Each structure stands twice: as C-alpha cells, then as structure tokens.
Amino acid sequence: MENHTAVTEFILMGLSSDPQVQMFLFLVFLVIYLITLLGNMLIILVIWADPHLHTPMYFFLSNLSFVDICYSSVTVPEMLVNFLAVQKTISINSCLVQMFFFLASGTTEIFMLSAMAYDRYEAICHPLTYIQNMSKEVCIQLAGGAWKIGFTVALVNTLLILRVHFCQVNKINHFCCEIPTVLHIACSDTMVNEVVVLTSSVFVGLASSSVIIVSYGLIISSILRIRSTEGRRKAFSTCGSHLTVVLFFYGTAFCKYLRPASGASFEKLVTVQYSIVTPMLNPIIYSLKNKEVHTALRKVLGKGLCFPSTMVPK
C-alpha cells in the first residue's frame, strides 16, 4: 500500500497572490464587511426599537439580517487576515467549523427568503385573514424551521467530510473552506460526499424555489385582478424588494451549484457574490424605498434607541 503523509492543515490560496492586489482587496473587503455589519445591525436595531415594525414581514427581515451577519462573518474576517499574512494556513478543525457555518448560513438564508415569500403571499392574497394566518406562533415556526433545515444540511455534509482523507496536497484554491473545493484535493474516494452534496443542493433548491415560485405566481395572479392602477402599484411595492433579493441571491447561487464545473476564478467570483456582496446589499435594497423603515430610522436616531421587550409579531 502506498504511504501517504496525512495533512493537518490547509493553505487557502485566496483571490490573488500579488501583494499589491492583496492590499487593495483587503481594503475593499474591509469596507464591504463594515457596511454589511452596520447595515444589517441597523436594520435589526430599528425593527427592535419601533413597535410599528413588529409585524411578520419585519420579523423575517430582522432574521434575514442576522443570517447575513453570520454568513459574512464566517469567511470575511479569515479572508482579511490572510490578505496580510505570509502563511495563509487554516487547521483542518477550523476548516470544518468554517465549512459548517458557511453552509448553515447559506441554507438558512435560502429558506428564510422562502418564508418571506409565503408571508407576502398571505399579505396580498389573504389580507382579511393575514393576522390570523401569520400569527406569532406561525412566524416563529417558519423562522425556526429555516434555521433547523440550515443546520441539519450543514451537519450532515460536514460530518461526511470526516470520512475523507487528505494527503500530500493541502492547497485549497479558494478563499474559504467550501465543500466542493475541499473535496477536490482529497486523496480518498469522495463519491458519497459528492452524491450527498448534489442531493442536498437539489433538495434545498427545489424546495425553497418551489415555495417562492408558487407564492409569487399566486401573488401576481391576485395583483392582476386588482382594478385600480394605484392598488396594483402598492401591492407590487410590498414585495418588490424581496423579489429583487431573491433574484439576486438565487441567480448567483444556482449559477454556482447547478451548472457544470467552471474555472476556479469563476467559482470564487460567484462565491464572493452570493456570500459577501449579497449580505451587504440586502439591507440597502430593503430600506432604499421603504418609507416605514425611513420613518422608524429617523425616529430612532432622533430619540435614541429604546428597545421594547420583544420584536416578535403580535
């Protein structure tokens, strides 16, 4: 039997090996990360502070903002350190932890967007029974379900990595420990892992996208039956931000996982798009044309933050 030396740590190749480019990228991603933290934390604080925003829609939005903070924080701090470090190493255990939370955050975000699509369906298609249909218990169950699915998918895929052996090659051509790129350097059979990754990706993609497609199909059908132009405009405006985020996130994520293998540079660019850029843009998109958020923000900043006991919808 051939003798292999077991790998105890990985080297993350990152986005570039040029020191000058790395310094530039460090500044760019530092700004992106700070905007992500500030924007999403501000959304959460404003929703907490204003009782008028304690509705199902903003409950899910605050959850989405928290997921975005987690999603970005899983990879960006490590990336920033590696931009300045000579040895861009990460231990196998740290790699597994990063892999788990990266997948958990991404999957949770996908199903949180699905819950938000269902919420918009209930608000537009069943306005008279919306409060009953989207009660506090239902909102908690939908949000909790998104977190449970995210952590379950991540746990299964991460635990299966423990059966894989790594030897000799320890360079990961990526800026983070994403499962496909880690499996690429394995020296043992990864067929089971690849099947599970594909199966879970198809399940997550089909389950979440089905909810969104059906919800928006019914929403559009309901809006088109509204006679007044102003009524249709208001109905569309209530789901425009969410639909923009959905298209932005799903477009890049599906491009990554549901297309034939592409070059490493393309894969890294797509990963940056949906795991780093999207969490930065989400609070901007949701607050850009949202008068309720603008009003709440002015009120909170004008009077100072005063948090009520809960922000779960009544």
LUMTOR-52431 format. One record per residue (C-alpha): residue number from 0; residue in three letters; x, y, z. Coordinates in Angstrom, 3 decimals. Example, Ala and Ser with C-alpha at 12.3 -4.5 7.8 and 13.67 -1.06 7.14 Angstrom:
2
(loti 0; 'ALA'; (12.300; -4.500; 7.800))
(loti 1; 'SER'; (13.670; -1.060; 7.140))
This chain:
314
(loti 0; 'MET'; (0.000; 0.000; 0.000))
(loti 1; 'GLU'; (1.277; 3.459; -0.936))
(loti 2; 'ASN'; (2.458; 5.513; 2.014))
(loti 3; 'HIS'; (0.781; 8.921; 2.356))
(loti 4; 'THR'; (1.518; 11.748; 4.753))
(loti 5; 'ALA'; (-1.656; 12.932; 6.486))
(loti 6; 'VAL'; (-2.476; 16.626; 6.141))
(loti 7; 'THR'; (-3.020; 18.543; 9.394))
(loti 8; 'GLU'; (-3.689; 21.979; 7.911))
(loti 9; 'PHE'; (-4.737; 23.566; 4.636))
(loti 10; 'ILE'; (-3.416; 26.555; 2.740))
(loti 11; 'LEU'; (-6.069; 28.911; 1.369))
(loti 12; 'MET'; (-4.819; 30.302; -1.935))
(loti 13; 'GLY'; (-7.238; 33.254; -1.747))
(loti 14; 'LEU'; (-8.206; 35.591; -4.544))
(loti 15; 'SER'; (-4.729; 36.694; -5.579))
(loti 16; 'SER'; (-1.049; 36.031; -4.878))
(loti 17; 'ASP'; (0.086; 39.545; -5.822))
(loti 18; 'PRO'; (0.949; 41.513; -2.608))
(loti 19; 'GLN'; (-0.230; 44.824; -4.069))
(loti 20; 'VAL'; (-3.511; 43.321; -5.245))
(loti 21; 'GLN'; (-3.961; 41.674; -1.854))
(loti 22; 'MET'; (-3.597; 45.020; -0.086))
(loti 23; 'PHE'; (-6.180; 46.560; -2.407))
(loti 24; 'LEU'; (-8.537; 43.623; -1.864))
(loti 25; 'PHE'; (-8.020; 43.905; 1.892))
(loti 26; 'LEU'; (-9.301; 47.493; 1.837))
(loti 27; 'VAL'; (-12.207; 46.626; -0.485))
(loti 28; 'PHE'; (-13.443; 43.686; 1.582))
(loti 29; 'LEU'; (-12.878; 45.530; 4.848))
(loti 30; 'VAL'; (-15.214; 48.286; 3.629))
(loti 31; 'ILE'; (-17.737; 45.700; 2.384))
(loti 32; 'TYR'; (-17.672; 43.882; 5.715))
(loti 33; 'LEU'; (-18.100; 47.076; 7.750))
(loti 34; 'ILE'; (-21.037; 48.138; 5.560))
(loti 35; 'THR'; (-22.549; 44.670; 5.966))
(loti 36; 'LEU'; (-22.280; 44.782; 9.750))
(loti 37; 'LEU'; (-23.504; 48.370; 10.034))
(loti 38; 'GLY'; (-26.384; 47.973; 7.585))
(loti 39; 'ASN'; (-27.743; 44.711; 8.964))
(loti 40; 'MET'; (-27.268; 45.679; 12.606))
(loti 41; 'LEU'; (-29.065; 48.956; 11.929))
(loti 42; 'ILE'; (-31.988; 47.084; 10.361))
(loti 43; 'ILE'; (-32.242; 44.819; 13.419))
(loti 44; 'LEU'; (-31.963; 47.706; 15.896))
(loti 45; 'VAL'; (-34.575; 49.806; 14.092))
(loti 46; 'ILE'; (-37.031; 46.906; 13.992))
(loti 47; 'TRP'; (-36.441; 46.194; 17.689))
(loti 48; 'ALA'; (-36.878; 49.825; 18.642))
(loti 49; 'ASP'; (-40.046; 50.649; 16.692))
(loti 50; 'PRO'; (-43.218; 48.787; 17.800))
(loti 51; 'HIS'; (-44.863; 49.694; 14.465))
(loti 52; 'LEU'; (-42.407; 47.338; 12.758))
(loti 53; 'HIS'; (-43.287; 44.360; 14.955))
(loti 54; 'THR'; (-45.070; 42.649; 12.077))
(loti 55; 'PRO'; (-44.363; 39.321; 10.351))
(loti 56; 'MET'; (-42.618; 40.962; 7.394))
(loti 57; 'TYR'; (-40.113; 42.814; 9.575))
(loti 58; 'PHE'; (-39.724; 39.854; 11.909))
(loti 59; 'PHE'; (-38.449; 37.819; 8.954))
(loti 60; 'LEU'; (-36.375; 40.763; 7.731))
(loti 61; 'SER'; (-34.605; 41.009; 11.102))
(loti 62; 'ASN'; (-33.911; 37.276; 10.954))
(loti 63; 'LEU'; (-32.543; 37.673; 7.440))
(loti 64; 'SER'; (-30.267; 40.491; 8.587))
(loti 65; 'PHE'; (-28.929; 38.328; 11.412))
(loti 66; 'VAL'; (-28.284; 35.471; 8.967))
(loti 67; 'ASP'; (-26.461; 37.895; 6.668))
(loti 68; 'ILE'; (-24.204; 38.999; 9.519))
(loti 69; 'CYS'; (-23.390; 35.356; 10.273))
(loti 70; 'TYR'; (-22.925; 34.487; 6.598))
(loti 71; 'SER'; (-20.440; 37.270; 6.011))
(loti 72; 'SER'; (-18.643; 36.801; 9.340))
(loti 73; 'VAL'; (-17.911; 33.141; 8.612))
(loti 74; 'THR'; (-15.465; 33.949; 5.817))
(loti 75; 'VAL'; (-14.551; 37.637; 5.621))
(loti 76; 'PRO'; (-12.507; 38.017; 8.859))
(loti 77; 'GLU'; (-10.377; 34.983; 7.903))
(loti 78; 'MET'; (-10.023; 36.383; 4.398))
(loti 79; 'LEU'; (-8.870; 39.766; 5.726))
(loti 80; 'VAL'; (-6.242; 38.122; 7.923))
(loti 81; 'ASN'; (-4.954; 36.056; 5.002))
(loti 82; 'PHE'; (-4.619; 39.118; 2.796))
(loti 83; 'LEU'; (-1.940; 40.368; 5.222))
(loti 84; 'ALA'; (-0.483; 37.042; 6.365))
(loti 85; 'VAL'; (2.550; 35.328; 4.882))
(loti 86; 'GLN'; (1.356; 31.843; 5.869))
(loti 87; 'LYS'; (-2.302; 31.544; 4.831))
(loti 88; 'THR'; (-2.935; 28.333; 6.718))
(loti 89; 'ILE'; (-6.036; 27.017; 8.424))
(loti 90; 'SER'; (-6.229; 23.890; 10.565))
(loti 91; 'ILE'; (-8.487; 21.046; 9.489))
(loti 92; 'ASN'; (-10.718; 21.564; 12.536))
(loti 93; 'SER'; (-11.057; 25.276; 11.825))
(loti 94; 'CYS'; (-11.778; 24.455; 8.196))
(loti 95; 'LEU'; (-14.573; 22.090; 9.241))
(loti 96; 'VAL'; (-16.076; 24.710; 11.559))
(loti 97; 'GLN'; (-15.985; 27.321; 8.798))
(loti 98; 'MET'; (-17.458; 24.819; 6.335))
(loti 99; 'PHE'; (-20.323; 24.018; 8.717))
(loti 100; 'PHE'; (-21.336; 27.595; 9.482))
(loti 101; 'PHE'; (-20.877; 28.684; 5.856))
(loti 102; 'LEU'; (-23.288; 26.015; 4.629))
(loti 103; 'ALA'; (-25.668; 26.506; 7.566))
(loti 104; 'SER'; (-25.884; 30.264; 6.993))
(loti 105; 'GLY'; (-26.373; 29.919; 3.235))
(loti 106; 'THR'; (-29.080; 27.262; 3.553))
(loti 107; 'THR'; (-30.858; 29.188; 6.313))
(loti 108; 'GLU'; (-30.868; 32.320; 4.161))
(loti 109; 'ILE'; (-32.446; 30.420; 1.282))
(loti 110; 'PHE'; (-35.315; 29.117; 3.416))
(loti 111; 'MET'; (-35.718; 32.459; 5.191))
(loti 112; 'LEU'; (-36.330; 34.001; 1.759))
(loti 113; 'SER'; (-38.917; 31.274; 1.139))
(loti 114; 'ALA'; (-40.674; 32.108; 4.422))
(loti 115; 'MET'; (-40.713; 35.767; 3.422))
(loti 116; 'ALA'; (-42.255; 34.862; 0.053))
(loti 117; 'TYR'; (-45.010; 32.932; 1.851))
(loti 118; 'ASP'; (-45.567; 35.903; 4.153))
(loti 119; 'ARG'; (-46.027; 38.208; 1.141))
(loti 120; 'TYR'; (-48.465; 35.696; -0.375))
(loti 121; 'GLU'; (-50.595; 35.727; 2.777))
(loti 122; 'ALA'; (-50.459; 39.545; 2.995))
(loti 123; 'ILE'; (-51.540; 40.142; -0.603))
(loti 124; 'CYS'; (-53.790; 37.162; -1.354))
(loti 125; 'HIS'; (-55.475; 36.832; 2.068))
(loti 126; 'PRO'; (-55.395; 40.335; 3.600))
(loti 127; 'LEU'; (-58.514; 39.791; 5.744))
(loti 128; 'THR'; (-57.097; 36.709; 7.488))
(loti 129; 'TYR'; (-53.429; 37.730; 7.342))
(loti 130; 'ILE'; (-53.102; 38.422; 11.068))
(loti 131; 'GLN'; (-54.567; 35.035; 11.973))
(loti 132; 'ASN'; (-52.642; 33.098; 9.319))
(loti 133; 'MET'; (-49.318; 34.736; 10.200))
(loti 134; 'SER'; (-49.605; 34.630; 13.976))
(loti 135; 'LYS'; (-46.629; 34.836; 16.321))
(loti 136; 'GLU'; (-46.506; 31.044; 16.556))
(loti 137; 'VAL'; (-46.524; 30.580; 12.781))
(loti 138; 'CYS'; (-43.760; 33.165; 12.289))
(loti 139; 'ILE'; (-41.571; 31.518; 14.912))
(loti 140; 'GLN'; (-42.179; 28.086; 13.376))
(loti 141; 'LEU'; (-41.280; 29.292; 9.866))
(loti 142; 'ALA'; (-38.133; 31.109; 11.012))
(loti 143; 'GLY'; (-37.154; 28.248; 13.311))
(loti 144; 'GLY'; (-37.730; 25.768; 10.500))
(loti 145; 'ALA'; (-35.349; 27.709; 8.254))
(loti 146; 'TRP'; (-32.635; 27.566; 10.941))
(loti 147; 'LYS'; (-33.246; 23.862; 11.630))
(loti 148; 'ILE'; (-33.015; 22.889; 7.961))
(loti 149; 'GLY'; (-29.889; 25.001; 7.514))
(loti 150; 'PHE'; (-28.080; 23.426; 10.460))
(loti 151; 'THR'; (-29.229; 19.895; 9.551))
(loti 152; 'VAL'; (-27.991; 20.146; 5.956))
(loti 153; 'ALA'; (-24.696; 21.633; 7.157))
(loti 154; 'LEU'; (-24.227; 18.991; 9.865))
(loti 155; 'VAL'; (-24.796; 16.050; 7.503))
(loti 156; 'ASN'; (-22.436; 17.369; 4.837))
(loti 157; 'THR'; (-19.740; 18.410; 7.317))
(loti 158; 'LEU'; (-19.769; 15.123; 9.241))
(loti 159; 'LEU'; (-19.298; 13.222; 5.993))
(loti 160; 'ILE'; (-16.053; 15.132; 5.425))
(loti 161; 'LEU'; (-14.629; 13.240; 8.421))
(loti 162; 'ARG'; (-14.580; 10.038; 6.326))
(loti 163; 'VAL'; (-12.414; 11.704; 3.672))
(loti 164; 'HIS'; (-8.608; 11.504; 3.791))
(loti 165; 'PHE'; (-6.254; 14.310; 2.780))
(loti 166; 'CYS'; (-2.612; 13.663; 1.998))
(loti 167; 'GLN'; (0.272; 15.470; 0.309))
(loti 168; 'VAL'; (-1.863; 18.134; -1.447))
(loti 169; 'ASN'; (-3.116; 20.700; 1.063))
(loti 170; 'LYS'; (-3.597; 23.807; -1.078))
(loti 171; 'ILE'; (-7.233; 24.888; -1.484))
(loti 172; 'ASN'; (-7.721; 27.131; -4.500))
(loti 173; 'HIS'; (-10.299; 29.264; -2.739))
(loti 174; 'PHE'; (-10.594; 31.926; -0.045))
(loti 175; 'CYS'; (-12.696; 29.735; 2.253))
(loti 176; 'CYS'; (-13.386; 26.084; 3.071))
(loti 177; 'GLU'; (-16.267; 25.389; 0.728))
(loti 178; 'ILE'; (-17.140; 21.704; 0.398))
(loti 179; 'PRO'; (-16.624; 21.213; -3.380))
(loti 180; 'THR'; (-13.152; 22.786; -3.362))
(loti 181; 'VAL'; (-12.109; 20.840; -0.249))
(loti 182; 'LEU'; (-13.264; 17.557; -1.786))
(loti 183; 'HIS'; (-11.240; 18.397; -4.884))
(loti 184; 'ILE'; (-7.934; 17.872; -3.036))
(loti 185; 'ALA'; (-8.969; 14.677; -1.207))
(loti 186; 'CYS'; (-6.881; 11.559; -1.801))
(loti 187; 'SER'; (-9.670; 9.073; -0.954))
(loti 188; 'ASP'; (-12.967; 8.243; -2.612))
(loti 189; 'THR'; (-15.432; 11.162; -2.380))
(loti 190; 'MET'; (-18.337; 9.671; -4.313))
(loti 191; 'VAL'; (-20.622; 9.505; -1.250))
(loti 192; 'ASN'; (-19.830; 13.124; -0.362))
(loti 193; 'GLU'; (-20.482; 14.328; -3.893))
(loti 194; 'VAL'; (-23.809; 12.481; -4.061))
(loti 195; 'VAL'; (-24.910; 13.932; -0.715))
(loti 196; 'VAL'; (-23.816; 17.446; -1.736))
(loti 197; 'LEU'; (-25.727; 17.171; -5.014))
(loti 198; 'THR'; (-28.791; 15.651; -3.328))
(loti 199; 'SER'; (-28.931; 18.280; -0.601))
(loti 200; 'SER'; (-28.370; 21.060; -3.157))
(loti 201; 'VAL'; (-31.233; 19.784; -5.311))
(loti 202; 'PHE'; (-33.484; 19.390; -2.252))
(loti 203; 'VAL'; (-32.719; 22.867; -0.937))
(loti 204; 'GLY'; (-33.015; 24.434; -4.378))
(loti 205; 'LEU'; (-36.256; 22.731; -5.399))
(loti 206; 'ALA'; (-37.976; 23.011; -2.007))
(loti 207; 'SER'; (-37.206; 26.691; -1.492))
(loti 208; 'SER'; (-37.673; 27.788; -5.099))
(loti 209; 'SER'; (-40.999; 25.915; -5.335))
(loti 210; 'VAL'; (-42.368; 27.891; -2.386))
(loti 211; 'ILE'; (-41.160; 31.161; -3.913))
(loti 212; 'ILE'; (-42.390; 30.408; -7.442))
(loti 213; 'VAL'; (-45.833; 29.235; -6.298))
(loti 214; 'SER'; (-46.170; 32.167; -3.870))
(loti 215; 'TYR'; (-45.268; 34.766; -6.474))
(loti 216; 'GLY'; (-47.380; 33.058; -9.122))
(loti 217; 'LEU'; (-50.412; 33.443; -6.856))
(loti 218; 'ILE'; (-49.347; 36.963; -5.856))
(loti 219; 'ILE'; (-49.094; 38.122; -9.475))
(loti 220; 'SER'; (-52.416; 36.492; -10.312))
(loti 221; 'SER'; (-54.046; 38.268; -7.378))
(loti 222; 'ILE'; (-52.480; 41.637; -8.237))
(loti 223; 'LEU'; (-53.612; 41.463; -11.852))
(loti 224; 'ARG'; (-57.197; 41.127; -10.637))
(loti 225; 'ILE'; (-56.926; 44.467; -8.839))
(loti 226; 'ARG'; (-58.716; 47.040; -10.986))
(loti 227; 'SER'; (-57.071; 50.263; -9.861))
(loti 228; 'THR'; (-53.572; 51.100; -11.060))
(loti 229; 'GLU'; (-52.688; 52.577; -7.683))
(loti 230; 'GLY'; (-53.811; 49.403; -5.943))
(loti 231; 'ARG'; (-51.629; 47.263; -8.194))
(loti 232; 'ARG'; (-48.688; 49.592; -7.663))
(loti 233; 'LYS'; (-48.981; 49.391; -3.870))
(loti 234; 'ALA'; (-49.322; 45.612; -3.981))
(loti 235; 'PHE'; (-46.215; 45.248; -6.147))
(loti 236; 'SER'; (-44.257; 47.655; -3.936))
(loti 237; 'THR'; (-44.792; 45.441; -0.876))
(loti 238; 'CYS'; (-42.890; 42.544; -2.464))
(loti 239; 'GLY'; (-40.547; 44.343; -4.884))
(loti 240; 'SER'; (-37.570; 44.435; -2.506))
(loti 241; 'HIS'; (-37.921; 40.783; -1.570))
(loti 242; 'LEU'; (-38.199; 39.705; -5.203))
(loti 243; 'THR'; (-35.050; 41.702; -6.050))
(loti 244; 'VAL'; (-33.096; 39.973; -3.273))
(loti 245; 'VAL'; (-34.417; 36.559; -4.326))
(loti 246; 'LEU'; (-33.397; 37.027; -7.958))
(loti 247; 'PHE'; (-30.002; 38.364; -6.944))
(loti 248; 'PHE'; (-29.238; 35.553; -4.489))
(loti 249; 'TYR'; (-30.695; 32.626; -6.413))
(loti 250; 'GLY'; (-29.179; 33.756; -9.696))
(loti 251; 'THR'; (-25.624; 33.568; -8.370))
(loti 252; 'ALA'; (-26.145; 30.532; -6.105))
(loti 253; 'PHE'; (-27.718; 28.405; -8.829))
(loti 254; 'CYS'; (-25.018; 29.500; -11.234))
(loti 255; 'LYS'; (-22.534; 28.022; -8.770))
(loti 256; 'TYR'; (-24.161; 24.716; -7.873))
(loti 257; 'LEU'; (-26.458; 23.807; -10.760))
(loti 258; 'ARG'; (-24.139; 24.204; -13.730))
(loti 259; 'PRO'; (-21.181; 22.175; -14.997))
(loti 260; 'ALA'; (-17.839; 22.702; -13.273))
(loti 261; 'SER'; (-16.209; 26.006; -14.170))
(loti 262; 'GLY'; (-12.818; 27.547; -13.600))
(loti 263; 'ALA'; (-11.590; 28.299; -10.091))
(loti 264; 'SER'; (-11.624; 32.065; -10.700))
(loti 265; 'PHE'; (-15.258; 31.983; -11.776))
(loti 266; 'GLU'; (-16.255; 29.865; -8.771))
(loti 267; 'LYS'; (-14.513; 32.227; -6.368))
(loti 268; 'LEU'; (-16.174; 35.236; -8.000))
(loti 269; 'VAL'; (-19.628; 33.663; -7.705))
(loti 270; 'THR'; (-18.996; 32.721; -4.060))
(loti 271; 'VAL'; (-17.973; 36.318; -3.302))
(loti 272; 'GLN'; (-21.175; 37.487; -4.975))
(loti 273; 'TYR'; (-23.692; 35.435; -3.008))
(loti 274; 'SER'; (-21.887; 35.090; 0.343))
(loti 275; 'ILE'; (-20.268; 38.518; 0.733))
(loti 276; 'VAL'; (-21.778; 41.071; -1.654))
(loti 277; 'THR'; (-25.410; 39.960; -1.251))
(loti 278; 'PRO'; (-25.391; 40.275; 2.589))
(loti 279; 'MET'; (-24.099; 43.827; 2.118))
(loti 280; 'LEU'; (-26.788; 44.744; -0.424))
(loti 281; 'ASN'; (-29.790; 43.197; 1.344))
(loti 282; 'PRO'; (-30.301; 45.953; 3.959))
(loti 283; 'ILE'; (-29.752; 48.597; 1.275))
(loti 284; 'ILE'; (-32.341; 47.017; -1.035))
(loti 285; 'TYR'; (-34.917; 46.575; 1.731))
(loti 286; 'SER'; (-34.562; 50.092; 3.114))
(loti 287; 'LEU'; (-33.985; 52.032; -0.108))
(loti 288; 'LYS'; (-37.661; 52.615; -0.951))
(loti 289; 'ASN'; (-39.226; 51.542; 2.335))
(loti 290; 'LYS'; (-40.960; 54.527; 3.903))
(loti 291; 'GLU'; (-41.701; 52.645; 7.127))
(loti 292; 'VAL'; (-38.011; 51.919; 7.656))
(loti 293; 'HIS'; (-37.075; 55.511; 6.806))
(loti 294; 'THR'; (-39.620; 56.837; 9.321))
(loti 295; 'ALA'; (-38.521; 54.398; 12.006))
(loti 296; 'LEU'; (-34.862; 55.198; 11.382))
(loti 297; 'ARG'; (-35.430; 58.932; 11.780))
(loti 298; 'LYS'; (-37.475; 58.319; 14.913))
(loti 299; 'VAL'; (-34.892; 56.020; 16.485))
(loti 300; 'LEU'; (-31.914; 58.216; 15.658))
(loti 301; 'GLY'; (-33.801; 61.318; 16.755))
(loti 302; 'LYS'; (-34.939; 59.979; 20.126))
(loti 303; 'GLY'; (-32.188; 57.477; 20.834))
(loti 304; 'LEU'; (-32.505; 53.710; 20.920))
(loti 305; 'CYS'; (-35.117; 52.435; 23.328))
(loti 306; 'PHE'; (-35.777; 48.742; 22.932))
(loti 307; 'PRO'; (-39.071; 47.077; 23.802))
(loti 308; 'SER'; (-39.121; 43.650; 25.391))
(loti 309; 'THR'; (-39.762; 41.731; 22.158))
(loti 310; 'MET'; (-39.886; 42.181; 18.441))
(loti 311; 'VAL'; (-41.822; 39.012; 17.625))
(loti 312; 'PRO'; (-45.034; 39.965; 15.760))
(loti 313; 'LYS'; (-48.111; 40.092; 17.913))
